[in-house]
Amino acid sequence: MTEKSLAEMQREVDAYISQFKEGYFSPLAMLARMSEEVGELAREVNHSYGEKPKKNDEADNSIELELGDILFITICFANSLGIDLAEAHDKVMHKFNTRDKDRWTRIEEQTSENDQ
């Protein structure tokens, strides 16, 4: 599969949603849907890495599919509000690279401390 940009994914989702009269859900409905999808991801992570194995009759979902659902609803949410996700990503990375730049121990700092 070829790599897609965020802009391409936003256009692809918009083309899909635009074929339906209902269009995008309201922001509150999308937030509820996003919460639901995050809960489904939590369930899959708990099954894979926690102490709660799946029941024999439970659907065979995966962390990958649940992350895909969250990405889809995130793109829908952004599209409905006219938000460019690449631009939002750039703003968030700027925040992490400035405000949070000294928040965690960098790997190179760990290595140099071990060399002493």
N, C-alpha and C positions, 0 to 999 in steps of 0.2 A: 504494500500500500504506500502511496506517495505521501510525503509530509505536506500538511496544509498549514497555512498561516491562520491566525485568529480572524483576520478580515475575511478570508475564504470561508471559514467555518460560520462566521456570522451571516454571510451572504447565503450560504447553503441552508442554514436553519430558517432564514427569512423567506427564502423561496419555498421551503416546505410549508411553513405556517401560512404564507400568503395565499395558498391554494384553498384555504378554508374560510368560509364566511365569518366564523367566530373570531378568527385572528388570535392575537395573543391574549392570555388571561390577564386579569387585573394584577397590579403589583402585590396586593395582599394575597390573592389566590396563588400567585407564583411563589411567594414567600412560604406559604403553607405547603405547597408542593415540594419546594426545596427542602424544607424541614423533614418532610416525609422521606425524601430520597436520602438525606443524611442519616436518618434512622435506619433505613435499609442497609446503607453502607456500614453503620455501626454493628448491625446484626451479623453481616458477613465477616467483618473483622473479628468479632467475638467468636464466631464459629471457627475461623481459621487460626486465630492466635490466642483466644481466651479459653476459658474452662467449660464453654457451653457447646458441645458438639451438636450437629444438626440431627433432627429427628428423621427417621426413615422416610416419612411422607412429605418432608419439606422440599420446596422447589430448589433446583440446582442452579442458583445464581452465583455470581462471582464478584469479587472486589472490582475487577476490571469493568464489568457491566454496570455496577452501581456508580463507579466514578464517571462512566460515560453518561449515565442518567443525570448526574449532578452537573456535568459539563453542559449538557443539552439545556437544562433548565436555567443555568447561569447565562448561557448565550441568549435564550428567550428573554430573560429578565433584562439583560443589557439592551437587546434590540428594541424591546418595547419602550424603553426609556431613552433611546437614542444615545447609548453609551458605547464608545469605541473601546473594546476590551484591550487592544494593544496599547492604546493611550493610558488606560487605567492601570495596566501592568507596568508601564514605564513609570508612572507616578508612584506606585507602590514600591518598585525597586529603588527609586530615588530615596524614598522614606527609609527603607531598610539600609541603604548604603550611606545614609547620613545620620539620622537619628539613632539607629540601632547598630551602627558600625562597630562599636566596642562592647556590645551586649554579650557576645559569646566568645569563647576562646578559639582563636584561629589555629588551624592545624600547624602552620609554620611557627607560631609562638610555642606550641606544645613541643615541637621538635627541638627548637633552640633551647628551651628550658631543660629538656632531657639530656642535651649535650653538655650541660654545665657540670 
